[in-house]
């Protein structure tokens, strides 16, 4: 999705096509909401907002990608998810009034719209479909959180990493020549460790085995999953 985002009618149509949440809305209703937003650009690796901050706005990602992360008191990072084009994030703090539960950090240069509480509240009240869409989005995130807890308790590192790589290829992948799916952003082995709760060294050992077996291919922090079904069977 390109950042010619100020043509709101065109942008609304693109969001309806690319997002499950926005697909529930009439493009004209969505356009009226987008017009209340303020454009914002975030440089790669810059923080958009932090855990514990009060949230007065949500964000619609137009072009780029964010990661949702938390850090321990010792500075250990855990990546909870990635947010890309067409998705919304930050709505939880608007709904319940509590501080933000995680940091939002740009993975790459990112363009978004920030929509304030008053505009969002008015939109939800006037558009019942939007309320239902928010409920579905939050339910999906709750299911994802449940799955993360289950994986941490019941799967060993090999299985967690295989499942994570497969899911990244499905959620953020592009088919490439020669067969396989490229995860469509650079991700280091340290970041993979932050996703699965492991050290970079332990992730590196498993990745090297899968590269030797032809399951994966790595190129300068780019991962190509050559045989996705093999990851599913681990």
C-alpha positions as CSV (number, residue, x, y, z in Angstrom):
1,X,0.0,0.0,0.0
2,X,1.5,3.3,-1.0
3,X,1.5,6.3,1.2
4,X,-0.5,8.6,-1.2
5,X,-2.8,8.4,1.7
6,X,-4.4,11.8,1.5
7,X,-6.7,10.6,-1.3
8,X,-9.0,9.3,1.3
9,X,-11.6,7.7,-1.0
10,X,-8.9,5.6,-2.7
11,X,-7.3,4.8,0.7
12,X,-10.6,3.6,2.1
13,X,-11.1,1.3,-0.8
14,X,-7.6,-0.2,-0.4
15,X,-8.1,-0.7,3.3
16,X,-11.4,-2.5,2.7
17,X,-9.6,-4.8,0.3
18,X,-6.6,-5.5,2.5
19,X,-7.9,-5.8,6.0
20,X,-10.5,-8.1,7.5
21,X,-11.5,-5.4,10.0
22,X,-12.0,-2.7,7.4
23,X,-13.7,-5.1,5.0
24,X,-16.7,-5.0,7.3
25,X,-17.1,-1.2,6.8
26,X,-18.7,0.8,4.1
27,X,-15.9,2.7,2.3
28,X,-17.8,6.0,2.7
29,X,-18.0,5.4,6.5
30,X,-14.4,4.5,6.6
31,X,-13.4,7.5,4.6
32,X,-15.1,9.8,7.1
33,X,-13.0,8.2,9.9
34,X,-9.8,8.4,8.0
35,X,-10.3,12.2,7.4
36,X,-10.1,12.7,11.2
37,X,-6.7,11.1,11.4
38,X,-3.3,12.9,11.5
39,X,-0.6,11.5,9.2
40,X,2.6,10.5,11.0
41,X,5.9,9.1,9.7
42,X,8.1,6.9,11.9
43,X,11.7,6.0,11.1
44,X,12.9,2.5,11.2
45,X,13.8,1.4,14.8
46,X,12.1,4.4,16.3
47,X,9.5,3.9,19.0
48,X,6.0,5.1,18.3
49,X,4.7,4.7,21.8
50,X,5.8,2.9,25.0
51,X,4.4,0.4,27.5
52,X,2.9,2.2,30.4
53,X,2.0,5.4,28.5
54,X,-1.6,6.6,28.4
55,X,-3.1,6.0,25.0
56,X,-5.2,8.8,23.4
57,X,-5.1,7.6,19.8
58,X,-5.0,4.4,17.7
59,X,-2.9,3.9,14.6
60,X,-3.7,2.7,11.1
61,X,-0.6,1.4,9.3
62,X,-0.6,2.7,5.7
63,X,2.9,1.7,4.5
64,X,5.5,-0.1,6.5
65,X,5.6,-2.4,9.5
66,X,5.6,-2.1,13.3
67,X,6.5,-4.7,16.0
68,X,4.7,-5.1,19.3
69,X,7.2,-5.8,22.0
70,X,7.7,-5.9,25.8
71,X,10.9,-5.8,27.8
72,X,11.9,-7.1,31.2
73,X,13.5,-5.1,33.9
74,X,16.8,-6.5,32.7
75,X,16.2,-5.3,29.2
76,X,15.3,-8.7,27.7
77,X,13.0,-8.2,24.7
78,X,10.0,-10.3,23.7
79,X,8.3,-9.7,20.4
80,X,4.6,-10.3,20.5
81,X,3.6,-9.7,16.9
82,X,4.1,-7.6,13.8
83,X,1.6,-5.1,12.4
84,X,1.7,-4.3,8.7
85,X,-0.2,-2.4,6.0
86,X,-3.9,-2.2,6.5
87,X,-3.9,-3.1,10.2
88,X,-4.9,-1.1,13.2
89,X,-3.1,-1.1,16.6
90,X,-3.3,0.8,19.8
91,X,-7.0,0.5,20.2
92,X,-6.9,-1.4,23.5
93,X,-5.9,1.7,25.5
94,X,-8.7,3.7,23.9
95,X,-11.3,1.1,24.8
96,X,-10.4,0.4,28.4
97,X,-8.6,3.6,29.4
98,X,-5.6,1.8,30.8
99,X,-2.0,2.5,29.9
100,X,-0.5,0.8,26.9
101,X,0.5,-2.8,27.5
102,X,3.4,-2.9,25.1
103,X,5.9,-0.9,23.0
104,X,5.3,-0.1,19.3
105,X,8.5,0.1,17.3
106,X,8.9,0.6,13.6
107,X,10.6,-2.3,11.8
108,X,11.1,-0.1,8.8
109,X,10.2,3.5,7.8
110,X,6.4,3.5,8.4
111,X,3.6,5.8,7.4
112,X,0.4,5.8,9.5
113,X,-2.6,7.7,10.5
114,X,-3.2,8.5,14.2
115,X,-6.9,8.7,15.1
116,X,-7.8,10.3,18.4
117,X,-10.2,9.0,21.1
118,X,-13.1,11.4,20.4
119,X,-13.2,10.6,16.7
120,X,-12.9,6.9,17.3
121,X,-15.6,6.9,19.9
122,X,-18.0,8.8,17.7
123,X,-17.3,6.5,14.8
124,X,-18.0,3.4,16.9
125,X,-21.2,4.8,18.2
126,X,-22.5,5.7,14.8
127,X,-21.3,2.5,13.0
128,X,-22.3,-0.8,14.7
129,X,-20.3,-2.8,12.2
130,X,-17.1,-1.0,13.4
131,X,-17.8,-2.1,17.0
132,X,-18.2,-5.7,15.8
133,X,-15.0,-5.5,13.8
134,X,-13.1,-4.3,16.8
135,X,-14.5,-7.2,18.8
136,X,-13.3,-9.6,16.2
137,X,-9.9,-8.0,16.0
138,X,-9.4,-8.2,19.8
139,X,-10.7,-11.8,19.8
140,X,-8.0,-12.7,17.2
141,X,-5.3,-11.1,19.4
142,X,-6.6,-13.0,22.5
143,X,-6.5,-16.3,20.6
144,X,-2.9,-15.4,19.5
145,X,-1.9,-14.7,23.1
146,X,-3.4,-17.9,24.2
147,X,-1.5,-19.8,21.6
148,X,1.8,-18.1,22.7
149,X,1.2,-19.2,26.3
150,X,0.4,-22.7,25.2
151,X,3.4,-22.9,22.9
152,X,5.7,-21.7,25.7
153,X,4.4,-24.4,28.1
154,X,4.1,-27.4,25.8
155,X,6.5,-27.0,22.8
156,X,10.3,-27.3,22.9
157,X,12.4,-24.7,21.2
158,X,12.7,-26.6,17.9
159,X,8.9,-26.9,17.6
160,X,8.3,-23.2,18.6
161,X,10.8,-21.9,16.1
162,X,9.4,-24.1,13.3
163,X,5.9,-22.9,14.1
164,X,7.0,-19.3,14.2
165,X,8.8,-19.4,10.9
166,X,5.9,-21.1,9.2
167,X,3.5,-18.5,10.6
168,X,5.7,-15.6,9.6
169,X,5.8,-17.0,6.1
170,X,2.0,-17.2,6.0
171,X,1.3,-13.8,7.5
172,X,4.1,-11.8,5.9
173,X,5.4,-13.9,3.0
174,X,5.7,-13.6,-0.7
175,X,6.1,-16.5,-3.1
176,X,9.6,-16.6,-4.8
177,X,11.1,-18.1,-7.9
178,X,12.3,-21.7,-7.4
179,X,9.6,-22.5,-4.9
180,X,9.1,-21.3,-1.3
181,X,8.0,-18.2,0.5
182,X,10.2,-15.2,1.5
183,X,9.4,-13.5,4.8
184,X,8.8,-10.0,3.5
185,X,11.1,-8.1,5.9
186,X,14.5,-8.5,7.3
187,X,14.6,-10.4,10.6
188,X,17.7,-11.3,12.4
189,X,18.3,-14.5,14.4
190,X,18.4,-12.4,17.5
191,X,14.9,-11.1,16.7
192,X,13.7,-14.7,16.0
193,X,15.0,-15.5,19.5
194,X,12.9,-12.6,20.9
195,X,9.9,-14.2,19.2
196,X,10.4,-17.7,20.6
197,X,12.1,-16.9,23.9
198,X,15.5,-18.2,23.1
199,X,19.1,-17.0,22.7
200,X,20.5,-16.1,19.3
201,X,23.0,-18.9,19.6
202,X,20.3,-21.6,20.0
203,X,18.3,-20.2,17.2
204,X,21.4,-20.1,15.0
205,X,22.0,-23.8,15.6
206,X,18.6,-24.8,14.4
207,X,18.5,-22.4,11.4
208,X,21.9,-23.8,10.2
209,X,20.5,-27.4,10.4
210,X,17.4,-26.4,8.4
211,X,19.5,-24.5,5.8
212,X,21.7,-27.6,5.4
213,X,18.6,-29.7,4.9
214,X,17.2,-27.3,2.3
215,X,14.2,-26.3,4.4
216,X,15.3,-22.7,4.7
217,X,17.5,-20.3,2.9
218,X,19.0,-17.2,4.5
219,X,20.4,-14.1,2.9
220,X,21.5,-11.1,5.0
221,X,18.7,-11.3,7.5
222,X,16.2,-12.4,4.9
223,X,14.6,-15.8,5.4
224,X,13.1,-17.9,2.6
225,X,11.1,-20.9,3.7
226,X,11.7,-23.4,0.9
227,X,9.7,-26.2,2.3
228,X,6.9,-24.9,4.5
229,X,5.3,-28.3,5.0
230,X,8.5,-29.6,6.5
231,X,8.3,-27.0,9.3
232,X,4.7,-28.0,10.0
233,X,5.8,-31.6,10.5
234,X,8.4,-30.7,13.2
